[in-house]
Amino acid sequence: ARRCSQKSYELDKAIRDTVGMIFNLRDIGISYKWADKEKEALPYFYKAKYLADEVQDAYLQYNIDMQLSSTYLDLNKLDSAKKYGLPLINIIGQIDSVPILSIQTEIYYKTNLTDSAEHFSQLLQKCSRLDAQCQAHQMLTEIYLKKNRPQEALQHYREYQELKYQIDKANSTEEIAQANRAYNYQKK
């Protein structure tokens, strides 16, 4: 995937397609992250950020800042993760807020600012996506254990288990349906 993105980047550069270049640089960076090479990803994200800032496209800027914040979080460089992640709080509700809320929750939890982590977890819990709610309950379990509030931790742990079960069941059902479709296709 990285080679394709690099070739695509060169083509976009040749035809001066800045938006295409930004997406390709982002994708190259992501491919390094997937290979657990976060440090190698950063230069690509920074190039993409420079171009996104130059074209002043809010969506592209958000997208790259999310990648930078997430990468620094993976590297446990929490100050840098905050630097790129905190400004994104201003756009919660305008776009898919789940990535922003997830990153903010984790940053504050890792920096022992559990009240702020609790706040962002509670916002994450209100999202309509089941995976976000599941993550929120998991984090709230850890937060309440850290705050020595075992009853609340237990309540959120039970919610987490129920949501995780629902998600796993839905995924299993989809996998079975895909296998049946493949089998029926091959029978023809």
Rosetta blueprint (number, residue, H / E / L):
1 A L
2 R H
3 R H
4 C H
5 S H
6 Q H
7 K H
8 S H
9 Y H
10 E H
11 L H
12 D H
13 K H
14 A H
15 I L
16 R L
17 D L
18 T H
19 V H
20 G H
21 M H
22 I H
23 F H
24 N H
25 L H
26 R H
27 D H
28 I H
29 G H
30 I H
31 S H
32 Y H
33 K H
34 W H
35 A L
36 D L
37 K L
38 E H
39 K H
40 E H
41 A H
42 L H
43 P H
44 Y H
45 F H
46 Y H
47 K H
48 A H
49 K H
50 Y H
51 L H
52 A H
53 D H
54 E H
55 V H
56 Q L
57 D L
58 A H
59 Y H
60 L H
61 Q H
62 Y H
63 N H
64 I H
65 D H
66 M H
67 Q H
68 L H
69 S H
70 S H
71 T H
72 Y H
73 L H
74 D H
75 L L
76 N L
77 K L
78 L H
79 D H
80 S H
81 A H
82 K H
83 K H
84 Y H
85 G H
86 L H
87 P H
88 L H
89 I H
90 N H
91 I H
92 I E
93 G L
94 Q L
95 I E
96 D L
97 S L
98 V H
99 P H
100 I H
101 L H
102 S H
103 I H
104 Q H
105 T H
106 E H
107 I H
108 Y H
109 Y H
110 K H
111 T L
112 N L
113 L L
114 T H
115 D H
116 S H
117 A H
118 E H
119 H H
120 F H
121 S H
122 Q H
123 L H
124 L H
125 Q H
126 K L
127 C L
128 S L
129 R L
130 L H
131 D H
132 A H
133 Q H
134 C H
135 Q H
136 A H
137 H H
138 Q H
139 M H
140 L H
141 T H
142 E H
143 I H
144 Y H
145 L H
146 K H
147 K L
148 N L
149 R L
150 P H
151 Q H
152 E H
153 A H
154 L H
155 Q H
156 H H
157 Y H
158 R H
159 E H
160 Y H
161 Q H
162 E H
163 L H
164 K H
165 Y H
166 Q H
167 I H
168 D H
169 K H
170 A H
171 N H
172 S H
173 T H
174 E H
175 E H
176 I H
177 A H
178 Q H
179 A H
180 N H
181 R H
182 A H
183 Y H
184 N H
185 Y H
186 Q H
187 K H
188 K L
